[in-house]
């Protein structure tokens, strides 16, 4: 415990137990054995023009999204893409195009032609030899019945090809309907994906430019911020509170940044896990964790 002693001049001396005073002296400077080898002014002079922020260059969003030297204005504008793939699309015209490509397409015509060749080969190698042999046996090659028989064989080929063609094109009709619907869905997906990419690009660009601006500002104010240490030393004589260093981010700023980063990560993870409410729950949880981590 401390004690007081008074003198005739009214001076009051506060003293503590000797072991406490000895411990205090050891903590301060090993009872006078240690002395300062560096002054505040000396440290300020050494730090002047040595900002750690001067050589920091953040990665540009343009390089990651558009390639080195790329600019977003050289890419298709979002509204132009929406106009081309959705607003100006005539669904009747699109249906006609899908029908023509699917039902009347080159591939379908080639399949029908191949089937006709196969039928003709069957006629030439099997049907006609037997037909001719039979009419030779009855000596009726020059008769009208022979000519009618050949015509019937040719007609049977036409009927077989037409039947195959009709069935094939009828089957392709349902495929044309599916192709038309999928094309509309595809256009919608492309526009939606492009919208998400634009959001990601501008978010990343804003973050990159904000971080670079922060570093540039800290670099520009580095020397000025060093005077806070000198001001604190002078102000200590009058009992002024110590000023916070101006060259470092405050704990509140770190907390806000951590919370925002955690919320963003939580929203992304939550949305990938659950489509309904996952993003909001993930953002809330991530924000709390990010804020807490900033104060650890």
QUICOR-V451588 format. One record per backbone hydrogen bond with DSSP energy under -1.0 kcal/mol. CO is the residue of the C=O (numbers start at 0). NH is the residue of the N-H. E is the energy in kcal/mol with one decimal. If there is no record, write none. Layout:
co=CO nh=NH e=E
co=CO nh=NH e=E
This chain:
co=2 nh=14 e=-2.7
co=4 nh=12 e=-1.6
co=6 nh=9 e=-1.5
co=12 nh=4 e=-1.1
co=14 nh=2 e=-3.5
co=16 nh=20 e=-2.0
co=17 nh=21 e=-2.5
co=18 nh=22 e=-1.8
co=19 nh=23 e=-2.3
co=20 nh=24 e=-2.3
co=21 nh=25 e=-2.1
co=22 nh=26 e=-2.2
co=23 nh=27 e=-2.0
co=24 nh=28 e=-2.2
co=24 nh=30 e=-1.9
co=25 nh=29 e=-1.6
co=28 nh=33 e=-2.5
co=29 nh=32 e=-1.1
co=38 nh=42 e=-2.5
co=39 nh=43 e=-2.5
co=40 nh=44 e=-2.5
co=41 nh=45 e=-2.1
co=42 nh=46 e=-1.8
co=43 nh=47 e=-1.3
co=46 nh=49 e=-1.9
co=50 nh=53 e=-1.1
co=52 nh=55 e=-1.0
co=59 nh=63 e=-1.2
co=60 nh=64 e=-2.5
co=61 nh=65 e=-2.8
co=66 nh=69 e=-2.5
co=70 nh=73 e=-1.4
co=71 nh=74 e=-1.6
co=76 nh=80 e=-2.3
co=77 nh=81 e=-2.4
co=78 nh=82 e=-2.3
co=79 nh=83 e=-2.4
co=80 nh=84 e=-2.5
co=81 nh=85 e=-2.0
co=81 nh=86 e=-2.0
co=82 nh=87 e=-2.6
co=89 nh=93 e=-2.6
co=90 nh=94 e=-2.0
co=91 nh=95 e=-2.2
co=92 nh=96 e=-2.2
co=93 nh=97 e=-2.6
co=94 nh=98 e=-2.7
co=95 nh=99 e=-2.7
co=96 nh=100 e=-2.5
co=97 nh=101 e=-2.2
co=98 nh=102 e=-3.0
co=98 nh=103 e=-1.1
co=104 nh=108 e=-2.0
co=105 nh=109 e=-2.3
co=106 nh=110 e=-2.0
co=107 nh=111 e=-2.3
co=108 nh=112 e=-2.3
co=109 nh=113 e=-2.2
co=110 nh=114 e=-2.2
co=111 nh=115 e=-2.3
co=112 nh=116 e=-2.1
co=113 nh=117 e=-2.1
co=114 nh=118 e=-2.2
co=115 nh=119 e=-2.5
co=116 nh=120 e=-2.4
co=117 nh=121 e=-1.9
co=118 nh=122 e=-2.2
co=119 nh=123 e=-2.7
co=120 nh=124 e=-2.3
co=121 nh=125 e=-1.8
co=121 nh=126 e=-1.5
co=122 nh=127 e=-3.3
co=125 nh=129 e=-1.3
co=126 nh=130 e=-2.3
co=127 nh=131 e=-3.2
co=128 nh=132 e=-2.3
co=129 nh=133 e=-2.0
co=130 nh=134 e=-1.9
co=131 nh=135 e=-2.1
co=132 nh=136 e=-1.9
co=133 nh=137 e=-1.2
co=134 nh=139 e=-3.0
co=135 nh=138 e=-1.0
co=139 nh=142 e=-1.3
co=142 nh=146 e=-1.1
co=143 nh=147 e=-2.3
co=144 nh=148 e=-2.3
co=145 nh=149 e=-2.1
co=146 nh=150 e=-2.0
co=147 nh=151 e=-2.2
co=148 nh=152 e=-2.0
co=149 nh=153 e=-2.3
co=150 nh=154 e=-2.4
co=151 nh=155 e=-2.2
co=152 nh=156 e=-1.5
co=153 nh=157 e=-1.8
co=154 nh=158 e=-2.6
co=155 nh=159 e=-2.2
co=156 nh=160 e=-2.6
co=157 nh=161 e=-2.6
co=158 nh=162 e=-2.5
co=159 nh=163 e=-2.3
co=160 nh=164 e=-2.7
co=161 nh=165 e=-2.6
co=162 nh=166 e=-2.2
co=163 nh=167 e=-2.2
co=164 nh=168 e=-2.6
co=165 nh=169 e=-2.2
co=166 nh=170 e=-2.0
co=167 nh=171 e=-2.1
co=168 nh=172 e=-1.2
co=170 nh=174 e=-1.0
co=171 nh=175 e=-2.2
co=172 nh=176 e=-1.8
co=173 nh=177 e=-2.1
co=174 nh=178 e=-2.5
co=175 nh=179 e=-2.3
co=176 nh=180 e=-2.1
co=177 nh=181 e=-2.5
co=178 nh=182 e=-1.9
co=179 nh=183 e=-1.8
co=180 nh=184 e=-2.2
co=181 nh=185 e=-2.7
co=182 nh=186 e=-2.4
co=183 nh=187 e=-1.9
co=184 nh=188 e=-2.6
co=185 nh=189 e=-2.7
co=186 nh=190 e=-2.1
co=187 nh=191 e=-2.3
co=188 nh=192 e=-2.9
co=189 nh=193 e=-2.5
co=190 nh=194 e=-2.1
co=191 nh=195 e=-2.1
co=192 nh=196 e=-2.3
co=193 nh=197 e=-2.2
co=194 nh=198 e=-2.3
co=195 nh=199 e=-2.6
co=196 nh=200 e=-2.7
co=197 nh=201 e=-2.5
co=198 nh=202 e=-2.3
co=199 nh=203 e=-2.6
co=200 nh=204 e=-2.7
co=201 nh=205 e=-2.4
co=202 nh=206 e=-2.4
co=203 nh=207 e=-2.6
co=204 nh=208 e=-2.8
co=205 nh=209 e=-2.5
co=206 nh=210 e=-2.4
co=207 nh=211 e=-2.3
co=208 nh=212 e=-2.5
co=209 nh=213 e=-2.2
co=210 nh=214 e=-2.3
co=211 nh=215 e=-2.6
co=212 nh=216 e=-2.5
co=213 nh=217 e=-2.4
co=214 nh=218 e=-2.3
co=215 nh=219 e=-2.4
co=216 nh=220 e=-2.0
co=220 nh=224 e=-2.5
co=221 nh=225 e=-1.2
co=223 nh=226 e=-1.0
co=224 nh=227 e=-1.5
co=225 nh=228 e=-1.2
co=226 nh=230 e=-2.7
co=227 nh=231 e=-2.1
co=228 nh=232 e=-1.8
co=229 nh=233 e=-2.2
co=230 nh=234 e=-2.8
co=231 nh=235 e=-1.5
co=233 nh=236 e=-1.2
co=234 nh=237 e=-1.1
co=234 nh=239 e=-2.7
co=235 nh=238 e=-1.1
co=249 nh=253 e=-2.2
co=250 nh=254 e=-2.5
co=251 nh=255 e=-2.7
co=252 nh=256 e=-2.6
co=253 nh=257 e=-2.8
co=254 nh=258 e=-2.5
co=255 nh=259 e=-2.6
co=256 nh=260 e=-2.5
co=257 nh=261 e=-2.6
co=258 nh=262 e=-2.5
co=259 nh=263 e=-2.4
co=260 nh=264 e=-2.4
co=261 nh=265 e=-2.8
co=262 nh=266 e=-2.5
co=263 nh=267 e=-2.0
co=264 nh=268 e=-2.4
co=265 nh=269 e=-2.9
co=266 nh=270 e=-2.3
co=267 nh=271 e=-1.3
co=268 nh=272 e=-1.2
co=269 nh=273 e=-2.8
co=276 nh=280 e=-2.3
co=277 nh=281 e=-2.5
co=278 nh=282 e=-2.4
co=279 nh=283 e=-2.1
co=280 nh=284 e=-2.5
co=281 nh=285 e=-2.8
co=282 nh=286 e=-2.4
co=283 nh=287 e=-2.0
co=284 nh=288 e=-2.3
co=285 nh=289 e=-2.7
co=286 nh=290 e=-2.2
co=287 nh=291 e=-2.4
co=288 nh=292 e=-2.5
co=289 nh=293 e=-1.2
co=291 nh=294 e=-1.1
co=292 nh=295 e=-1.2
